[in-house]
Amino acid sequence: MNKTNDKKHKHDSKDNHPYVKVGGSGIHRHGVFARADIPKGTRIMEYVGIKVDKEAGDMILGHTFEKHTNDPENHAGTYIFEIDDTWDLDGDVPDNDGKYINHSCDPNCEVDIIDGRVWIDTIKEIKKGEEITYNYGFELNEKDIYDFKKHPCRCGSEKCVGYILDEDEWPRMKELLAKEQSSNKA
Ligand SMILES: [Zn+2]
């Protein structure tokens, strides 16, 4: 019955993607890996889920972050995607192998949202066996500006900034961290 605990140990992959497969990851438990060399600009899979309105989306997100705060190892459910101003996509469904893709500060894929559907496209040439990643695009939480520290990044890339955040937020994040450090010294 406890789906959340279950997820820690196994995945329910459909394993029906020509370009990629789900497997164990050095970044975080499961990951998605290239079955073969994949050219740049290839649409590799759809991130599927249930369309929910913003209110439901925010509620699910709230629960998820609460769970994560209580148990930092529990990332189950950070699968809400913002489609537009009205709709979110809840990717926490069995058919969605896209939920196993890890975040990276130096990703090889990006997300393309077209008419409410979420696609994963390669932005680099990917070699067979390489892990598929994209930037989760998390934004700073204006109500709790240091909230990003609850989501450390372990992508291991040379460009890693230490936290899961959209690249547009990096300059501000670095300012915040510098400010915090100088006030700690004082
Ligand atoms: Zn990183």
Residues whose N, C-alpha, C, O or C-beta is under 5 A from the ligand:
A	BS01	ZN	S104 C105 C153 R154 C155 G156 C160 V161 G162
